Amino acid sequence: MKLLYKSFCGRYQIEFEGQDNQSLFEQVATFQEIFENDSNLTIENVKVASSDVKLRVRGTSESKFYEMYVAEGSKMAGYRLDYTVTKNGNMMFPRRKDKEGNLIKNNGWYRYEAVKKEDSVKEQKSAADLSKNAPY
């Protein structure tokens, strides 16, 4: 059986092939979870156009990191959604929960903000000063 599927946002058209309806259902569901789950994206109450959402793969030959991100030029540029790959590597899904199992704000979307070197040095000095005055 073959199924020609067009995504909700209209950006993707893909053909699935399977032996039965269940197989086709699983393939479409996986596709939707990865590529369509944020086609009507709103972050911090701001609507993000689907054309501003891009896919990115980073990493080395040993490990790869998958993410969806909001491109430059958008009001919400810099936000990203990480994807997790199962240990056996045959499934991936968006990371919506933290390590403790709590839902992440904005349905998993976050803005990466690097710690400035001078801020890090200030924090280290502050911690050193506090430890000098510790009662133990």
C-alpha positions as CSV (number, residue, x, y, z in Angstrom):
1,M,0.0,0.0,0.0
2,K,1.1,3.5,-0.7
3,L,0.0,6.8,0.9
4,L,0.8,10.3,-0.4
5,Y,0.7,12.6,2.5
6,K,0.8,16.4,2.6
7,S,1.7,18.1,5.9
8,F,-0.7,20.5,7.6
9,C,1.5,23.5,7.0
10,G,2.0,22.5,3.3
11,R,5.8,22.5,3.5
12,Y,6.1,18.8,3.1
13,Q,4.7,16.2,0.8
14,I,5.9,12.6,1.4
15,E,5.0,9.1,0.2
16,F,4.7,6.3,2.7
17,E,4.7,2.7,1.8
18,G,3.5,-0.1,4.1
19,Q,2.0,-3.6,4.1
20,D,-1.1,-2.5,6.0
21,N,-3.0,0.4,7.6
22,Q,-1.2,0.0,10.9
23,S,2.2,0.3,9.2
24,L,1.0,3.5,7.4
25,F,-0.5,4.9,10.6
26,E,2.8,4.4,12.5
27,Q,4.8,6.1,9.7
28,V,2.5,9.1,9.5
29,A,2.4,9.4,13.3
30,T,6.2,9.4,13.5
31,F,6.4,12.0,10.7
32,Q,3.8,14.2,12.4
33,E,5.6,14.0,15.8
34,I,8.9,15.1,14.3
35,F,8.0,17.5,11.5
36,E,4.5,18.8,12.2
37,N,4.1,19.1,15.9
38,D,5.1,22.7,15.8
39,S,3.4,23.8,12.6
40,N,1.2,26.2,14.6
41,L,4.0,27.3,16.9
42,T,3.5,29.9,19.6
43,I,6.3,30.7,22.0
44,E,5.8,33.2,24.9
45,N,2.4,34.0,23.4
46,V,4.0,35.0,20.0
47,K,3.0,33.2,16.9
48,V,5.9,31.9,14.8
49,A,5.5,31.4,11.1
50,S,6.2,27.8,10.0
51,S,8.6,29.2,7.3
52,D,10.8,30.5,10.2
53,V,11.1,27.1,11.7
54,K,14.2,25.2,10.4
55,L,15.8,21.8,11.1
56,R,19.5,21.5,12.1
57,V,21.9,18.6,12.8
58,R,25.1,19.3,14.6
59,G,27.8,17.0,16.0
60,T,30.7,14.8,15.2
61,S,31.1,11.4,13.7
62,E,30.6,9.9,17.2
63,S,27.4,11.8,18.2
64,K,24.8,14.0,16.6
65,F,22.4,16.5,18.0
66,Y,19.1,17.2,16.3
67,E,17.0,20.3,16.8
68,M,14.3,22.5,15.3
69,Y,15.1,26.2,15.6
70,V,13.6,29.6,14.8
71,A,15.7,31.3,12.2
72,E,17.2,34.8,12.3
73,G,14.8,37.5,11.2
74,S,12.0,36.2,13.3
75,K,11.0,38.0,16.5
76,M,11.5,34.7,18.3
77,A,14.9,33.9,16.7
78,G,17.2,31.8,18.8
79,Y,14.5,29.5,20.3
80,R,15.1,25.8,19.7
81,L,13.6,22.4,20.4
82,D,15.9,19.5,21.0
83,Y,15.2,16.0,19.8
84,T,16.2,12.8,21.5
85,V,17.3,9.6,19.8
86,T,16.6,6.3,21.5
87,K,19.6,4.3,22.5
88,N,19.2,1.8,19.7
89,G,18.9,4.8,17.3
90,N,15.8,3.8,15.5
91,M,13.4,6.4,16.9
92,M,13.5,10.1,17.6
93,F,11.1,12.4,19.4
94,P,11.0,16.0,20.6
95,R,12.3,16.6,24.1
96,R,9.3,18.0,26.1
97,K,10.4,17.0,29.6
98,D,13.4,17.7,31.7
99,K,15.5,15.0,33.4
100,E,13.1,14.8,36.4
101,G,10.2,14.2,34.1
102,N,8.6,17.7,34.4
103,L,7.2,19.4,31.4
104,I,9.5,22.1,30.0
105,K,8.1,25.6,29.6
106,N,6.9,26.5,26.1
107,N,6.3,22.9,25.2
108,G,10.1,22.2,25.2
109,W,11.1,25.3,23.2
110,Y,13.9,27.4,24.9
111,R,16.3,30.1,24.0
112,Y,19.9,29.2,24.4
113,E,21.9,31.9,26.3
114,A,25.6,31.3,26.6
115,V,27.2,32.3,29.9
116,K,29.6,35.2,29.3
117,K,33.1,34.5,30.4
118,E,33.2,37.6,32.7
119,D,29.9,36.6,34.3
120,S,31.3,33.2,35.0
121,V,34.5,34.8,36.6
122,K,32.3,37.1,38.8
123,E,30.2,34.0,39.9
124,Q,33.4,32.2,40.9
125,K,34.7,35.2,42.8
126,S,31.3,35.5,44.6
127,A,31.3,31.9,45.5
128,A,34.9,32.2,46.8
129,D,34.0,35.2,48.9
130,L,31.0,33.4,50.4
131,S,33.0,30.3,51.3
132,K,35.5,32.6,53.2
133,N,32.7,33.8,55.4
134,A,31.0,30.4,55.8
135,P,30.5,29.5,59.5
136,Y,32.0,26.0,59.0
